[in-house]
Structure formats: C-alpha cells, structure tokens
Amino acid sequence: MPTRTEATPERPVRVLFFHIMKSNFSGAQQNIYRLLRRIDRDKIEPVLVGQVECELTRRVRTDGIETVIIPFPPALDLYDRALLKPSVRQAFRVLRALWTYNVALIHEFRAKQPDVVWCDNIRTFFTTYVACRVARTTMIWNIWSEPAGTVAWFLHRVAFFLADRVNLEYVDQGPKIFGRLASGGAYKKKVVPLYTGVSDFERSIGTDIRRELGLTPEDVLLIMASNIVPGKGQVDLLAAMEVLVNEFSHLHLLIAGAPVNSHTESMKYHETVRELAAQDTVAANVHLLGWRSDIRDILEASDVYVSTSYSESFPDAVRDAMSTGKPVVVTDVGGTSDLVRVGKSGYLFQPGDIPSLVGHIRKLVSAPALRMEMGVEGTRIIEKRFSTAAYVSEFENMVLSTLPRGRGRWALRSTSDTTIDSGIT
C-alpha cells in the first residue's frame, strides 16, 4: 500500500484541469481538448473541472474523460476582467464567494484526490488556490495571454511566487509578463514554455462554403475566425475591405465567430460589426458566418487567413490556417512572430495599422502563385516546429517533473481513511 510520503509509480498521476467554461468552443478550449484527447492515460489521469456544461465538456466526456461541474457562486461568475475592477463592495462579495467555492473544492478533492491541479489562467489559479494548499496539491498555472492593467500586473507577480510551476505559450512571453523576474533563478526553475500544437480533431466534413454563399472558384476569400470581441479588431478588417473592394470586386471576406453572450461589451461590439458589414460599400463582399463547426472546410476553401487582433498569446487560428496551407496576414502580437516568416509564409503588421493591412492583402490578392508558395512554407513550419505530438509529450514531461515526493494524492490519503490533512472531513 502507498504511504503518505511516497507515490506508487504504477498509478497514473491524477491531474485536475480547471477551465473557465464559455459557450463558444474557443481557442483556449480547443487547446485543452487537443491536450486531453492525446494525453497518455497510463501516465496521466485527466479530470476536467468546469462551472457549466459546454462544447468542451461534451467532447471530453465523449472521449471517455471524467468531467466534473462545480458552479461558480454569482460573485465569481463574471466575464474575465470584471473581477479585476477594484471596489470595497465587490471585494467583499468576491471573498465570500471564494470561501464558498473553495469549501466545495475541498470536498471534491477528498473524492478525487488529485496529485496536480492545472489552472488555465490567473482567475482559475486564485479561485482554486486555498483548496489546493489545504490539500497540499501541486499547482501548475497556465498563461494564455499577457495581462493588461495595474491590478493584473500585480496579481501575475503574486501568482508567480505562489505557483509550483508556470506554463507559458511561447518563449518570449515570460519577459513580456514578468519583466526583470524573467532573469532570476526562480523563473528558470518554475517556467516552462509549451507550444500548443495545431487542431488535429477538426476534420473536413464535406461542406462547400463557396457553393453556400454563391461564390465562384475565381473569387478570392479572406477568412478570420475568432470570438467577436473588441480586442479582436474585426472593425479594422472591415475598414480595409472598404478600400479593397474598389480594386477587387471578386474579393470576399468571411468572418467566422460569435460574441461572448455573457459579455455586454462583446454583444455591443458584435452589433457594430454587423452594422459595418451591412453598409452598401461592402455588404455584397462581407459574410458573417457565426460560429461554425466546419471551420476546417472553410479554411481549406479560403485563400488567405487574416487576424486583426490587438492581443494574443500564441493564436490557434493562425496555426490552423498555416497547417491547411494558407498564407497569413496577422498582427505582430504575442507569439505570432515565432510563427510567421515575413515574406515567406505571410506578413505581420501592427494592430490598427490599416494601410499596412490593405497593402499586404493587396499583394496576395494580386499574386496567386505567391499565395501558393507562402501556404506551402506555412505548412512546413507547422509540421517542423509546432506539432501536437510534441506539445503533448512536453506537457507530460512537465507534469511528471513537477510532482515532488510527498505531495499530491498520497499526501491526502492515509491507508485507512480519506480525511484531508487539514482536519476538514
């Protein structure tokens, strides 16, 4: 029988994956699904933990992975940065909700007895922290994107010192987030960059977007696939189209994605996008597709992928487009410069620089051979450097190397009971 101070190597490491669930099957959810479905379950036993049922929970459960739903108290059930807006009243409500949520987590930990808790962002890290420390469970904090604002800046530094391991999406992300801390010894011991691969679960299902929209093989299709929120910059792409349709009547823009229903600003922004797309100057050449389950088919039918995002980490959609052989025109944010070889697989431009965006698209619309050449190079880059198999293997190594002796499941369990060491039963 295992003791409290030594793990049994024959048993897989049980990892609870905490994610803030949203209705859209977003890039973050796709990253998690990509990892969970490929992980070696002889090494790691994954359990997905969320607050509501969504596309991710349905897919994961279909693949035979355990899913646990623990709803947030109302004070925590807010969209992204709303929790970071300082107010005494809000702080009191959040603290009370954190207590309620962590009590529920502690009881769940008694049942699941996790070795590791993986937190998908700063919010899940702090909302699970107390329960993890009561249970003496190793915490891995994943970072998708760079923080904005003074409060977020401060919280990221606090979390850096509290976490057992920090998982970044690309190498240069660390210095951008942590500044001088990135040159210290603690950073080198804690931080692990993991490139998150490409979608290997999205299969062609045989839809034909050109036929659906009444377009011809001669029409040139631009595609952007993303949540419709202010930071994604779809209005910049619509502004570029106003210029380009005067030169290329056969140019069409496909915008795939939907607003985040729980986010008021996203809903308002979506209305703005719809209004701009309906203007007479571009209405015949702009197509709002909504959320699509056939994005692989749409990418393969398109000619150029475009992203106007103002903030990214290591964008899924750009990698997926490159893997399908499309040249990309994307903003130089986050890790996109790691992905794109400028002039070889696509172009980079600064967020909001509409003239540069217009120039890059103009060049690609005018040169079919260049589009083909860049697409081939993009596919080569993805296959060589950013495969899903490498991502999963590196993640498994990170988890196994993070778990110290005497921590995790066997620290929770005695041979005769399942009482948490803190005395909470």
Helices and strands as residue ranges (DSSP letters): E 13-18, H 27-38, E 44-50, H 55-62, E 66-69, G 74-76, G 80-84, H 88-112, E 116-119, H 122-134, E 138-142, H 150-162, E 165-168, H 173-178, G 179-183, H 185-190, E 191-193, H 209-213, E 220-225, G 230-232, H 234-244, E 251-256, H 264-277, G 283-285, E 286-290, H 295-301, E 304-307, H 316-323, E 328-331, H 336-339, E 346-349, H 354-365, H 368-385, H 388-402, H 409-412
